[in-house]
């Protein structure tokens, strides 16, 4: 090899070497990109579950702070569920997706009506892309603490009204205790507001359980163990 050829060799990659590098990068991308996409999808469903949990905790905290009834409305189903009169929770103007949950300050004891009225303070939970209500892997197994008799995890929500009819809402009294209520806005007894929310992205199932005293736990389904874990 003459000196000029050696200089060209040292100056950069040959065409074959460049093709090999491109092929290696392509292989790594083909492996890494799907894994990254799945990781992001799993983070979104986990974040969605924790957002629901935060909505319960916010409602409880604000109920104690203000003494007002705070209601968490949830929107599973098609068409999406709304308040007791069918008023929808509304949609995210940037995506058109229905808000999964809405926290409503419904006023002082005796003044509430369990409907989403104009001017009432509220906070919405944003929808997460690729996340749906219900389960994909758990087979309907209830999460620990979800003991509502007629609740159906496949619907995504297992709350009930005082008569045991499935509903998509729960009220926090001024003392922070969750109670059920019916379409007439008649509240249930102490601790009647326990229930759970189930969400999935098809590969991960999460459950958010609200206890009778207002505690909130988030559980993930472990397929290998066949059980819910914290």
C-alpha positions, 0 to 999 in steps of 0.5 A: 500500500503506498503512502497516499492510500495509507493516508486515505485509510487513516482519514476515515471509514471505508464504505464497508465499515460504514455499512457495518456501523449503520447495520449495528446501529439499526439492530440496536435501535430495533431492539431498544426502541420497542423496549423504550416505548413499552417502558414509557407505556408502563410509566403512563399507566402507573402515573394514571393510577397514581393520579387517581389516588392523588384525586382521592387524597386531595378530595379527602384533604380539602374536605377536612380543610373546608368542611365541605363535601368533596366528590370524586366523579369517575368516567368509565364506560362508553359513553363515559359516566358523569354526575348523578344527573348525567352531566359529563365530566368534560373533555381535555381541549387539547386532546378531546379525551374525557377527563378520567376523574373530577374532584368537586367541591359540592359545598357545605353540609345540607347544601350539596346536590351531587351535580357538577354546577357552573362555578363550583371549584373543581379539579380534573385528572388528565387522561393518559394515552394508551390507558383504559379502565378495567384489567387485562391480566388479573382476570378480575381478581380483586385487589386487597381491600376491595370488598364491595359485594357487587363491584365489577373490576371489568368496568374499572370502578367498584363503588356502590350506592347505599343500596348496593347499586354500582356507581362511579362516584364517592363523597368525602364528608367534612371529617374526611370519611368517604361515603356512598350516595345515590342519584338522589344525593342521599349519603350512605352510612359511616365508611360506606364509600370504600371501593376501587379503580382498575386501569390497564395498558394491556401489559400492566394492571393497576388498582387504586383502593379506597378504604372505608376510613379514607386510606388509599393504596395503589397495587400492581398485578404481578403476573408471575406471582398471580397476585396484587402487590404494593 
